[in-house]
Amino acid sequence: MKKVGILYHPRVEATRTKAVELERALKSRGVAAWVCSAWEKEEAGALLDGTDLLMTVGGDGTILRAVQVVIPGRTPITGINLGKVGFMTEVDAAEVVARLPELLDARGWIDERSMLQAELVASGQSKQTFYALNDVVVARGEIARLIRVEASIDGRPLTTYKTDAVVVATATGSTGYALAARGPVMHPQSPDFLLVPVAPHLSLPYPLVVPAASEVRLVLRAYLAATLSVDGHINLPLADGDMVTIKRSPHFARFRRIGPEGSFFSTLEDKLKGNQGGTGRKS
C-alpha cells in the first residue's frame, strides 16, 4: 500500500492522539498518510483519491461516518477500536502499530457488507437519496407521542404502525438499534434486511425479515414533527405525508479484515456484553 487515510472522532482526544501516532508509524515505513476528523466529510473526501486503505480510530459510529466518506467508492476500511463494543472494528488500539505490516501487505480478506438506499420525498422539496450501513429510522420528534407510519412492501400495504419509531436495518445494523427493539441478530453477510417497530401500540408488533430484492415504503401520518435518521448522524425533519422508500443499495461497504473469517458467531456473546475492545467510549 502506498497511501493510507486515518479518520478520528473529534470529540475524543484519545482518538486524535492515536491517529497521529499511526500517521508517524506509517510514514516511517515509507507510506503516505493523511489524518482528518471523521466529522469533516467534504474535507476527508477531497483527500481520498488514491487512498489504498482508510483507517478509523474510535468506535462503530466513526466507521459509519467513514462509510459516508467512501461511498460510492470502494476504498476498504479498517476500524481501530477505542470504543466500547466495536462490532465493526478490527484491531484494538493497543496492538494496531504492531499489526501494521499485516494491513500494509494486504493480508487477510475483504468483508463486503450490504447497505440500504433511502429516497426521501418531502412536500415542496426535491427527492433526496441517502445510503446507510446500519439503519434508516422514521421516529417521533421531541414530543413523547406515538406517530403513525403506513408501511408497504413491494407496493402492497403491510400495516399502519402506531409506534415510537420504525427501524429498517441491514444485517450489519441488526446488532444496533434494531436489536434493542427486539429484532433478530442476522449474519453480517446476509443481503436481507429488517423491518422493526419500536414500542408499537395496538399494531403489528413483530420484526420482519425482508428479502434483499424487496422495497419498503414508509409514509408518515402525524400532525407533530417527526425525524428521519440515517445511520444515527444524518437527521432530517419529517412532516405529515412525507415518504421514505428503502431498498438494498447497489453500493457495498468494504472492510479490510486480518482476523479469521467465520468468527462472527464465536465472538458475538462477548461483543454483546461489551467485553471486546480497549478503553474509551463508543463513538
C-alpha positions as CSV (number, residue, x, y, z in Angstrom):
1,M,0.0,0.0,0.0
2,K,1.2,3.5,-0.9
3,K,-1.4,5.8,0.7
4,V,-3.4,5.4,3.9
5,G,-6.0,7.8,5.4
6,I,-6.9,8.0,9.1
7,L,-10.2,9.3,10.5
8,Y,-10.7,10.1,14.2
9,H,-13.5,11.2,16.5
10,P,-13.0,15.0,17.0
11,R,-14.7,14.9,20.5
12,V,-12.5,12.2,21.9
13,E,-8.9,13.4,22.3
14,A,-7.5,9.9,22.6
15,T,-8.6,9.1,19.1
16,R,-6.7,12.0,17.6
17,T,-3.6,11.1,19.6
18,K,-3.7,7.6,18.3
19,A,-4.4,8.8,14.7
20,V,-1.2,11.0,14.9
21,E,0.8,8.0,16.3
22,L,-0.4,5.9,13.4
23,E,0.4,8.6,10.9
24,R,4.0,8.7,12.2
25,A,4.3,4.9,12.1
26,L,3.0,4.8,8.5
27,K,5.4,7.5,7.3
28,S,8.3,5.8,9.0
29,R,7.5,2.8,6.8
30,G,7.5,4.9,3.6
31,V,3.7,5.1,3.3
32,A,2.0,8.4,2.5
33,A,-0.6,9.1,5.2
34,W,-3.2,11.8,6.0
35,V,-5.3,12.5,9.0
36,C,-8.8,14.1,9.2
37,S,-11.8,14.3,11.5
38,A,-14.5,11.8,10.7
39,W,-17.0,14.6,11.0
40,E,-15.4,16.6,8.1
41,K,-16.9,14.6,5.3
42,E,-16.1,17.0,2.4
43,E,-12.5,17.6,3.6
44,A,-11.9,13.8,4.0
45,G,-13.5,13.1,0.7
46,A,-11.1,15.5,-1.0
47,L,-8.1,13.6,0.4
48,L,-9.5,10.1,-0.5
49,D,-8.3,10.0,-4.1
50,G,-5.6,7.3,-4.5
51,T,-6.0,6.1,-0.9
52,D,-5.5,2.3,-0.6
53,L,-6.9,1.9,2.9
54,L,-9.0,4.1,5.2
55,M,-8.4,3.5,8.9
56,T,-10.8,4.8,11.6
57,V,-9.9,5.4,15.3
58,G,-12.9,5.3,17.6
59,G,-15.9,3.0,17.6
60,D,-18.6,1.9,15.2
61,G,-20.0,5.4,14.9
62,T,-16.7,6.6,13.5
63,I,-16.9,3.7,10.9
64,L,-20.4,4.8,9.9
65,R,-19.1,8.2,9.1
66,A,-16.2,6.8,7.2
67,V,-18.5,4.8,5.0
68,Q,-20.3,8.1,4.1
69,V,-16.9,9.5,3.0
70,V,-16.1,6.5,0.8
71,I,-19.5,5.8,-0.9
72,P,-19.9,5.4,-3.9
73,G,-16.2,4.5,-4.0
74,R,-14.6,1.1,-3.0
75,T,-11.8,2.1,-0.6
76,P,-11.6,-0.6,2.2
77,I,-11.9,0.5,5.8
78,T,-10.2,-1.0,8.9
79,G,-11.6,0.1,12.3
80,I,-9.2,0.6,15.2
81,N,-11.3,0.2,18.4
82,L,-11.3,2.9,21.0
83,G,-15.0,2.5,21.7
84,K,-16.9,0.1,24.0
85,V,-18.2,-2.6,21.7
86,G,-16.7,-2.2,18.2
87,F,-18.8,-4.7,16.3
88,M,-17.3,-3.4,13.0
89,T,-13.8,-2.6,14.3
90,E,-11.0,-5.0,13.5
91,V,-8.0,-4.2,15.7
92,D,-7.6,-2.9,19.3
93,A,-5.8,0.4,19.6
94,A,-3.1,-1.1,21.8
95,E,-2.0,-3.6,19.1
96,V,-2.5,-1.7,15.9
97,V,1.0,-0.4,15.3
98,A,2.4,-4.0,15.8
99,R,-0.1,-5.3,13.2
100,L,0.5,-2.6,10.6
101,P,2.7,-4.9,8.4
102,E,-0.3,-7.3,8.0
103,L,-2.5,-4.4,6.9
104,L,0.1,-2.8,4.6
105,D,0.8,-6.2,2.9
106,A,-2.9,-6.5,2.3
107,R,-3.1,-9.8,4.1
108,G,-6.4,-11.2,5.3
109,W,-9.6,-10.7,3.3
110,I,-12.2,-8.2,2.2
111,D,-15.5,-8.2,4.0
112,E,-18.3,-6.7,1.9
113,R,-21.4,-5.5,3.7
114,S,-24.8,-4.8,2.1
115,M,-26.1,-1.2,2.5
116,L,-29.5,0.4,2.2
117,Q,-30.6,3.2,-0.2
118,A,-33.3,5.5,1.1
119,E,-35.1,8.0,-1.0
120,L,-37.0,10.8,0.8
121,V,-39.9,12.6,-1.0
122,A,-41.0,15.5,1.2
123,S,-43.5,18.2,0.3
124,G,-42.1,21.1,-1.7
125,Q,-38.6,19.5,-1.9
126,S,-36.6,17.6,-4.5
127,K,-36.1,13.9,-3.9
128,Q,-33.1,13.2,-1.7
129,T,-31.1,9.9,-1.6
130,F,-29.1,8.6,1.3
131,Y,-27.1,5.4,1.9
132,A,-26.9,3.6,5.2
133,L,-24.7,0.8,6.5
134,N,-26.7,0.3,9.8
135,D,-30.2,1.6,9.5
136,V,-32.8,4.0,8.4
137,V,-35.2,5.2,11.1
138,V,-38.5,7.1,11.0
139,A,-39.1,8.2,14.5
140,R,-41.2,10.6,16.6
141,G,-39.8,14.1,17.4
142,E,-39.2,15.8,20.7
143,I,-42.8,15.3,22.0
144,A,-43.3,11.9,23.5
145,R,-46.3,10.9,21.4
146,L,-46.8,8.0,19.0
147,I,-46.6,8.5,15.3
148,R,-48.5,6.6,12.6
149,V,-46.4,5.1,9.8
150,E,-48.0,3.5,6.8
151,A,-45.8,0.6,5.7
152,S,-45.9,-1.3,2.5
153,I,-43.6,-3.9,0.9
154,D,-43.2,-4.1,-2.9
155,G,-46.2,-1.8,-3.3
156,R,-48.5,-3.9,-1.2
157,P,-49.9,-2.5,2.1
158,L,-48.5,-4.1,5.2
159,T,-49.8,-2.2,8.2
160,T,-50.0,1.2,9.8
161,Y,-47.6,1.2,12.7
162,K,-48.6,3.2,15.8
163,T,-45.2,3.5,17.4
164,D,-42.2,5.5,18.6
165,A,-40.2,4.6,15.5
166,V,-39.8,2.2,12.7
167,V,-36.3,0.8,12.0
168,V,-35.2,-0.6,8.7
169,A,-31.8,-2.2,9.3
170,T,-29.2,-4.1,7.4
171,A,-27.7,-7.3,8.6
172,T,-24.8,-5.2,9.9
173,G,-27.3,-2.9,11.7
174,S,-29.2,-5.9,13.2
175,T,-26.9,-5.7,16.3
176,G,-27.7,-2.0,16.8
177,Y,-31.0,-0.1,17.3
178,A,-32.9,-3.0,15.8
179,L,-31.6,-5.4,18.4
180,A,-32.6,-3.0,21.2
181,A,-36.1,-3.1,19.7
182,R,-36.0,-6.9,20.0
183,G,-35.2,-7.6,16.4
184,P,-33.1,-10.8,15.5
185,V,-29.4,-10.9,15.0
186,M,-28.5,-11.6,11.4
187,H,-25.2,-12.8,10.0
188,P,-23.4,-9.8,8.6
189,Q,-23.1,-11.4,5.1
190,S,-26.8,-11.7,4.7
191,P,-28.2,-9.5,1.9
192,D,-31.7,-9.4,3.5
193,F,-32.8,-6.6,5.8
194,L,-35.1,-6.0,8.8
195,L,-38.3,-4.0,9.5
196,V,-38.7,-3.5,13.2
197,P,-41.2,-1.3,15.1
198,V,-40.1,0.4,18.3
199,A,-42.6,0.2,21.2
200,P,-45.7,-0.4,18.9
201,H,-49.1,0.2,20.4
202,L,-52.0,-1.9,19.2
203,S,-50.3,-2.5,15.8
204,L,-48.2,-5.2,14.3
205,P,-45.5,-5.9,16.9
206,Y,-43.3,-8.3,15.2
207,P,-39.9,-7.7,13.5
208,L,-39.9,-8.9,9.9
209,V,-37.0,-10.1,7.7
210,V,-37.4,-8.6,4.3
211,P,-35.9,-10.2,1.1
212,A,-33.0,-8.4,-0.4
213,A,-34.8,-7.7,-3.7
214,S,-37.8,-6.1,-1.9
215,E,-38.6,-2.4,-1.4
216,V,-40.1,-0.9,1.8
217,R,-42.1,2.3,1.7
218,L,-42.9,4.3,4.9
219,V,-45.3,7.2,4.8
220,L,-45.6,9.4,7.9
221,R,-49.1,10.1,9.1
222,A,-48.6,12.5,12.1
223,Y,-49.5,16.1,12.8
224,L,-46.5,16.6,15.0
225,A,-43.0,16.8,13.7
226,A,-41.0,13.5,13.2
227,T,-37.5,12.6,12.2
228,L,-35.7,10.7,9.5
229,S,-32.4,9.3,10.8
230,V,-29.7,7.7,8.6
231,D,-27.0,5.7,10.5
232,G,-27.7,7.9,13.5
233,H,-25.9,11.0,12.3
234,I,-27.8,12.2,9.3
235,N,-31.1,13.6,10.8
236,L,-33.8,15.4,8.9
237,P,-37.3,16.6,10.0
238,L,-40.3,14.8,8.6
239,A,-43.9,16.2,8.1
240,D,-47.2,14.5,7.6
241,G,-47.3,12.8,4.2
242,D,-43.5,12.6,3.7
243,M,-42.5,9.3,2.2
244,V,-39.3,7.3,2.6
245,T,-38.6,4.4,0.1
246,I,-35.9,2.0,1.2
247,K,-34.2,-0.8,-0.7
248,R,-30.9,-2.6,-0.9
249,S,-28.2,-0.2,-2.2
250,P,-26.1,-1.0,-5.3
251,H,-23.1,0.0,-3.2
252,F,-21.2,-2.0,-0.6
253,A,-19.1,-1.1,2.4
254,R,-15.8,-2.9,2.2
255,F,-13.6,-3.8,5.2
256,R,-10.1,-5.0,5.3
257,R,-10.0,-7.8,7.8
258,I,-7.0,-9.6,9.3
259,G,-8.8,-11.7,11.7
260,P,-10.2,-15.2,10.8
261,E,-13.2,-15.5,8.6
262,G,-16.3,-17.0,10.1
263,S,-15.6,-15.7,13.6
264,F,-18.8,-13.7,13.9
265,F,-20.8,-16.2,16.0
266,S,-17.8,-17.2,18.1
267,T,-17.3,-13.5,19.3
268,L,-21.0,-12.5,19.3
269,E,-21.6,-13.1,23.0
270,D,-18.5,-11.2,24.2
271,K,-19.3,-8.2,22.0
272,L,-23.0,-8.1,23.1
273,K,-21.6,-8.0,26.7
274,G,-19.2,-5.3,25.8
275,N,-16.1,-7.4,26.6
276,Q,-14.3,-6.6,23.4
277,G,-12.0,-3.6,22.7
278,G,-10.0,-1.2,24.7
279,T,-10.9,1.7,26.9
280,G,-12.8,4.7,25.8
281,R,-16.3,5.2,24.6
282,K,-18.5,4.3,21.7
283,S,-18.2,6.9,19.0
